[in-house]
Amino acid sequence: MLDLEINQDLLQRVAQRDHRSILVLYNQCFAFMMQRLSRLSLHKEEQMSVMNTAFLKAIERIETFDNSKDFKAWLGTIVKNEFIDQYRKKQAHAKHYNDVLPPLEDTTDTGADILLQLADTEQLYFHFIDALPETTRIVFNLYVLEEMSREEIAQSLDMSYDAVKWHVLKARKQIAEQLKMTPHEK
């Protein structure tokens, strides 16, 4: 995990809206925020949009940060919540235009190509997660990586508890099937 040590003096200058301090904070937090988003979204444009909006919200609310708490956890929560908000908006928009939008083309590599590109098991595991359908991947990552409960995910994504449970089980099943089909080195 990336180290994110933030100086309290810097946060005070940011609270006073010092532009240079805001830029310094942005540069210090950039890698951390992108790492958080890389497991939730596969698209760099979407990651940047969420990250920039989340950072602006953090700046607007910097006075609410409790200095006795962990800044990394506080910022991570803002990033996760902003991703969830944008995902919900995208889902609502997609519901209205499902019949109008053309289907996306599948540009994924073949399994053999992927195995040649991926050297270690962790990368392979994350590749299997990335190959999940979007909603299943997001639910699974919120459940496993963000350690949200099924109830929290259901409430955050406006889904039923049973739908969240189904997505988690579907993800586990698909990952297990992919692992079974993966040739093991001896």
N, C-alpha and C positions, 0 to 999 in steps of 0.2 A: 504494500500500500504506500502511496506517496506521502511523504512527510509534509505537513502544512503547519508551520509555526508562524503565527501572526503576532506581531508586536502590538501591544495595547496603545502605544503612542500613535502608531499608524492608524488604528481604528478610530481614535479620537480625531485625527486630522481628516479622515474620511467622513466622519459625522459632521464635521464643519464644512464639508463639500469642497475640500482642497483637491483640485483636479489632478495634480501630480500624484498625490497620495492614492487617489482612486485608481489611477493607471498602475501604480506599483502594486496595489492590492489585486487588481485584475491579473497582472502578470504572475503574481505569486499563486493565485487560485486557478488559473487557466487549466493546467494539467490535471489537477484534482477533479475539477468539474467535468472535464472531457472524459476522464476515466470513469466517473460515475455514470455518465450518459452512454458510454460506449457499449455497455451491457444491455441498456434499455432500447437503444435505437441503432439501427445499422446504417443510417443515412447521415453523412457528415453535415449536410445542410440543416437537417432537423436538429442534430446535436448542437450546432452553432446557434441556431435560433433559440432553442431552449436555454442554452447556457447564457447567452446574452440577456435574455429576458429575466432569467433567475438572478443573474448578477445585478441587474438594475433594481430588482425587487429587494435584494439584500442591501444595496446601498440606501434605498429609500427607507428601509427598516433597521438600519444599523444601530439606531438608538435603542432598539428593543433587545439587542444582544446583551446577555448577562455575561460580564467578564469572568465570572467564576465558572462558566460552562466552557465546553469545547467548541471553538469556532468552526472546526472542521465538521462536526456533527450538525451544528446549526445551519451552515451553508449547504451541507449535503441534503438536509431535509427540504430546504427551499428548492434545490435543484430537482429532487425527486418529485415534489409537489407540483412544480412547474411542468415537468414532463407529463405528469398525470393530467393536469389541466389541459395541456395542448393535445394530448391523446384523446381526451373526452370530446374536445371541440372537433377534432378530425373525424372521430367516429360519428358524431351528430351530423357533420357535413356529408360524410359518405352515405349515410342513410338516405339523405335527400336526393343524392345524385348517383346512386348505384346503377340505375338503368342507363345513364347517359355516358358513364366513363367506360372506355375500352379496357379489356383485360390487359394486365401487365404481362410482358413477355418474360419467360423464365430464362435468365442468363447465368444460371449457376453452373459451376464446373461439374464434370462427372466425378463419381466417387474415386476413381483411380487417380485422376488429376489432383484431387484434394489430398489423398494419402501421400502422394509424392511431395506435395508442398508443405505438409504439416509434419514437423519433426517429433514433437512430444505429445503425450497423452492429453495434457491439459488443453493444448491448442485444438486437438481433435474433439475433445469434449465440448469446448466452446463453439466449435464449428457446428456440431450437431445441434446445439441450442440455437445458434444463429439461423439454422435451416428450418426451424419450426415456423409455422404460420405466425404472423405478427401478433395477434392477440394472445395466442398460446405462449409465445416467447416472452411477451411483456408480463403476463400473469406469473409465469414460472420464475422469471428473474426477480420480480417483486417479492415473490414468496421465498425463494432461495437466497438471493444475494442481498436484498433489502430487509429480509427477515420480517416481512409484514405478515400478519395473520390473514387467513382466508376472509375473515369478516372485514378487516381493514381494506383489503383489495377489492372486495365486492362493493363496499361503500365508496371507495375512491374512484373506481371505474364504472360506477352505476351498473353493476352486474348482480345477478343473483348469487347467493352463496354456492348453490349447486353448479352454476356455470363456472365459477372460479375453481371449484373442486374438480370439475370435469377437465378444465384446461391443465391443471397441475398433473392430473393422472395421465392425460393424453401426452403431455411433454415427457413424463417419466417413461411411458411405454415406448414412444418413438425413439427416445435416446437409447433405451435398453436394446431395442431392435437394431439400431444403427451400430451399437457396440458389438452385438452378436455377429453382425455381417462384416465387421472390420477384421482383416487378417492380422493375427498377432505375430510379432517377431519372436524368434526362438533363439 
